[in-house]
Amino acid sequence: MVIETNVTKMLGIKHPILSAPMGPFYTTKLTVAVSEAGGLGVLSHINLTGKNSLDELKKAMEYVVEHTEKNFGFNIRTARLQPDAIKLCRQIPRFIMENPKIKEQCTYLITSAGSPRLIYNKHFEKLKESGSNIKHFHVAPSLYLAEKCVNSGVDGLVITGSEGGGHQSYENISTLVLLQRIRKKLPDVPIIACGGYATGEGLASALSMGVGAIAMGSRFISSKECQFHDNIKNVIIKSEASDTELVTGVFGPIRVLINEFSQKHGLVSNKAEKLSEETLASEIVDEVKHLEMSYEGNIKDGAVLLGQSIGIIENVEGVSDIINSIVNDAEKCLTTAFNNILNK
Ligand SMILES: Cc1cc2nc3c(=O)[nH]c(=O)nc-3n(C[C@H](O)[C@H](O)[C@H](O)COP(=O)(O)O)c2cc1C
């Protein structure tokens, strides 16, 4: 079964499914597996503090094109507090331009957590002028930001609701409500829906709203190829949707597994309050420490970034099986819905 959409055509992929970026962790092998399976694998912005992130991203891109001929993408967090954002925005486009194989296969840049404009520099312009098919999407957690992104000139939007794992916004709006609002106001903008997706039912619902693809984080963590610790994969398949909560992270709210870490962290409910209490350096160090703990498998004390979709994930499977079953189930759902409407 092939479901072709505006987004699959833009990105040069078979299936309307992307892996969501999951920095500061490595998703290099997952990227290869998702792209090989016909979706679009996305490399993460590796290091919260910015240490070595440029070299890490270059190495990851080289690894991907050595292991697959298929297209892939990458993430840059452009947050004000992200120390390496400007450096990556300038140097990665130049690196891509100098590497023909990477230039051919890298069709997607997702910026997030800050302004989409940071990437609009002369290096990115040159990359586009030199024949690259790269498309720039930005994560929008609200209609206000979606409109700003479109005015800035993005090629598309990743609409991410508050049920999603990891970085969230203060707006705290669900993917379903956000999508309805943005589709009505911006009907012609290519959209990738993100946050809460893990099944064919989810993909079918997104497609029926005119969305071009879905991106999944938690579902792909619980895949055989993902480099995350088995303790995280195992807790996902045992958990309910209610086992996560929002707490305050460096860039704003983060959705995490409820555990010792989450219970020690409150939730600052708005941006103004957060800005007024910025104690940057120590906060970053603390968050990185707890993220690293979780990556090493300490799911009791670490910051275990996960979405509510863990409540609908029942097993650890290979990426190809995950993608094929989601696409097949989506087709069945859409056919059933269509037949119901026609009373067949
Ligand atoms: C472990 C983890 C790390 C994440 N790191 C990032 C990141 O570095 N940049 C980003 O834009 N989003 C990040 N996110 C958010 C995901 O890209 C995506 O929005 C989220 O996983 C979607 O929800 P889902 O987990 O229900 O699929 C992260 C999510 C997780 C679970």
The ligand as a Tripos MOL2 file, in Angstrom:
@<TRIPOS>MOLECULE
LIG
   31    33     1     0     0
SMALL
NO_CHARGES

@<TRIPOS>ATOM
      1 C1         13.3570   11.6530   24.1590 C.3       1 LIG1
      2 C2         12.8060   12.8240   23.4170 C.ar      1 LIG1
      3 C3         13.6540   13.8690   23.0410 C.ar      1 LIG1
      4 C4         13.1590   14.9530   22.3010 C.ar      1 LIG1
      5 N1         14.0280   15.9400   21.8690 N.ar      1 LIG1
      6 C5         13.6070   16.8590   20.9620 C.ar      1 LIG1
      7 C6         14.5250   17.7480   20.3240 C.ar      1 LIG1
      8 O1         15.7260   17.7240   20.5600 O.2       1 LIG1
      9 N2         14.0340   18.6280   19.4100 N.ar      1 LIG1
     10 C7         12.6920   18.6770   19.1200 C.ar      1 LIG1
     11 O2         12.2980   19.4850   18.2740 O.2       1 LIG1
     12 N3         11.7990   17.8630   19.7260 N.ar      1 LIG1
     13 C8         12.2330   16.9470   20.6000 C.ar      1 LIG1
     14 N4         11.3320   16.0570   21.1640 N.ar      1 LIG1
     15 C9          9.9220   16.0940   20.7430 C.3       1 LIG1
     16 C10         9.7030   15.1240   19.5650 C.3       1 LIG1
     17 O3         10.3910   15.6220   18.4260 O.3       1 LIG1
     18 C11         8.2060   14.9580   19.2340 C.3       1 LIG1
     19 O4          7.6010   16.2190   19.1650 O.3       1 LIG1
     20 C12         7.4760   14.0880   20.2620 C.3       1 LIG1
     21 O5          8.2070   12.9290   20.5510 O.3       1 LIG1
     22 C13         6.1200   13.6910   19.7070 C.3       1 LIG1
     23 O6          5.3650   12.9970   20.6240 O.3       1 LIG1
     24 P1          5.3000   11.3820   20.7070 P.3       1 LIG1
     25 O7          6.4360   11.0130   21.5770 O.co2     1 LIG1
     26 O8          3.9630   11.0920   21.3010 O.co2     1 LIG1
     27 O9          5.4320   10.8180   19.3250 O.co2     1 LIG1
     28 C14        11.7830   14.9940   21.9470 C.ar      1 LIG1
     29 C15        10.9400   13.9590   22.3570 C.ar      1 LIG1
     30 C16        11.4340   12.8840   23.0670 C.ar      1 LIG1
     31 C17        10.4870   11.7670   23.4570 C.3       1 LIG1
@<TRIPOS>BOND
     1     1     2 1
     2     2     3 ar
     3     2    30 ar
     4     3     4 ar
     5     4     5 ar
     6     4    28 ar
     7     5     6 ar
     8     6     7 ar
     9     6    13 1
    10     7     8 2
    11     7     9 ar
    12     9    10 ar
    13    10    11 2
    14    10    12 ar
    15    12    13 ar
    16    13    14 ar
    17    14    15 1
    18    14    28 ar
    19    15    16 1
    20    16    17 1
    21    16    18 1
    22    18    19 1
    23    18    20 1
    24    20    21 1
    25    20    22 1
    26    22    23 1
    27    23    24 1
    28    24    25 2
    29    24    26 1
    30    24    27 1
    31    28    29 ar
    32    29    30 ar
    33    30    31 1
@<TRIPOS>SUBSTRUCTURE
     1 LIG1         1 GROUP 0 **** ****
